[in-house]
Structure formats: C-alpha cells, structure tokens
Amino acid sequence: MLGLAAGVFLFPAAVHAQDSTTVVPAGEAFLEQLQPRDSVLVADQLEYGFELHGVEEGTGFMFPDYSKGFCPGVEIVSPWTLDTLDVHKGRRKAPSKLDIRGSVTITSFDEGKYELPPVYIVRISPDGVADTLAFAPKVLDVRTMPVDTASFQIHDIKGQIQYPVEFREVFPYLAGAVVLLLVILAALYFTRKYFRKKSGAEAAREPAHIRALKKLDKFRGDSFWAPEKQKTFYSGVTDALREYIVSRYGVSAMEMTTKEIFDSLKDKDIRPDLYEEARDLFERADYVKFAKYVASQQENASAVPSAVKFVTMTYQEELDAESAAAPSDGQQQDMDGKPLTGKEEE
C-alpha cells in the first residue's frame, strides 16, 4: 500500500461496483504459476489478479471478498495482496505515479478447465471520485499426469541406490590412517629409545659387582639345567663374569677366549683358589657351548655360586686394599696424601 491513501477494503464478490459506480474496462487479468512449467498440474498454485500503471498517489482501492466462494473446483490459498512495482516521481511537487500489482493465490485439486470470474476493483481517486475497474477473466486448465492403464503396474517402494565406492572417496581415510600409524610408531620408537637410554644410564651408574650379581641372580635354580638349555645357562653366567672383569680389571674379556682372559688376569691380585675356580667354570662353559658337553647336576649347581663367589670375593679384596691404603682416623696427611710424622705435625 505504499503511496495509497486508503487501505485494502473488501466488498462482496456478488455485489459489483457497477450498481453504484461507473465500470471501466481495464484490460485482462493475469494468471501466473508460482513455479512456472509447461502445464498446470493438480495442486499447482497460481497468482490471479491485475496490474495497474500510473496510479496517482493517494488513490484507494476496494477488492472483492472471495472468502465465501470463488469458482467451483478452484480454491483460494492466500487472500489479496497489493504490491508496488515502481514509483514515478512527479515534477514540481506534482503527485507521484505508481505501478501496482494485486493478486490472490489459487489452486485446484481436480482436473478440468475452469472459467475464472472477472476481477472487479473499486478505485477511489484522491478527490473522492469512485469507479469500478473490470479485468477480463482467464481460463484455468488443470491437468494430471497421463497414465497408461493398459501397461501400468503398481511396484513396491524401491530401496536406496547403492553406488560403488570410488578410490578418491576412500583415499582421505587411508591417508589419515597411514599418518596416524606413522605417528604412533614414531611415538613408540622415541619412547623405547628414551627408556632404554635411561635404563642404560642407570645401569652404568651402578657398581660393576652389583650389575654382575643382578645378572647372575636370573640364572639361579634348575630351570636352565636341562641339556637343551645348558648352552644358554653357561653363556649367561660367563657373560656376566666377562662384563665384570672388563669393569673391574680393564681386560677386554668380551672379545677374548678363555685362555686369553686368564692369561691377562695372571698379574692381577686375585687369590689362586678364586682364579682356578673361575677358569674351571669358563672351560666347562666352552665344552658345553662348543663341544656339546652335557654338564652334570653337581656341575650345574656349582656354576652360579662359583661366579657369585668370584665377584664378591674380588670386590671384597678391593675394599680391603682401599681400607689398608687409607690413613687411620685422626692422622693428618701432607699435600701428596702421605701421613705426617709427629715432628712434621709440630
């Protein structure tokens, strides 16, 4: 209603304005589909109404009331609406001119041709003069979808169409899974490397005799005494002693034969009985590993105690030697670590 002085008033469609005003032919009404297509099908919605151009600003209108009936077989969906299409400004303060469009929305649920009623509207000019504008009616042709009753068959509802999966659809998921797997493997690798390095550092901080005793403790009992397990048993016991000898005496025992090891230990301060007992253990291990010798139960039972005895006794001898070399309590030393005599103290 932009630019119109009066509101949209309704009058009964059966009472035409020509009873009291002049009827002016105003052209044809329009009939347009809301969703344009080649034909009008059942339940399609259409706009039926008129257009006016050059309407003076301040003009009022009255429209027919279709609430009590419009056309048999045709129904009103939406009542009258009035839109302003364009506004033409007047010169030298003259009134503006408007292009307007009014329509109702209709539909039909039955096939057939329907002659729509003509559109009558009452126009009331700004100076109060009223006349009736008449718009020629249209014919509504409603159709249904043609059905071949001779060949038509009722079918069940079809299921969803399953399209084959393409590689490009799966590729992002495969790439994501590969990346995730690589991240997990990298995390496991660095975690194991960190803990291995940490455990190695902790083991390196332990004294040599403690590391040797821990490894020898794994071979206690008779679980490795069976003939098929003796090679593992004697290899583990002698390897623990080899590592201890490397740390304790500085001999490269890991790369030496039994003879080379004990030749290198001859000049070390080792008790003869410990030396001979350890050499017997290494020679027995060589027989088991290389000559398919099967040790007796007594020999197996003495292997770990002999190795433990060698470690503990040699370590104890080291402690005793350090204690003997240390000065007695309360005795002072000079700058070279030698004890001071009484005269030097004075």
Secondary structure, DSSP 8 states (H G I E B T S, - for coil): -TT-SS-EEEEETTS-GGGTSEEEEEEE-EEEESS--SSEETT-EEEEEEEEEEEETT-EEEEEE-TT-SBTTBEEEEEEEEEEEEEE--STT---EEEEEEEEEEE-SS-EEEE---EEEEEE-TTS-EEEEEEE--EEEEE-----TTT---------------HHHHHHHHHHHHHHHHHHHHHHHHHHHHHHHHHHHHHHHS-HHHHHHHHHHTT-SSTT-SGGGHHHHHHHHHHHHHHHHHHHH---GGGS-HHHHHHHTTTS---HHHHHHHHHHHHHHHHHHHS-----HHHHHHHHHHHHHHHHHHHHHHHHHHHHHS--TT--B-TTS-B--HHHH-
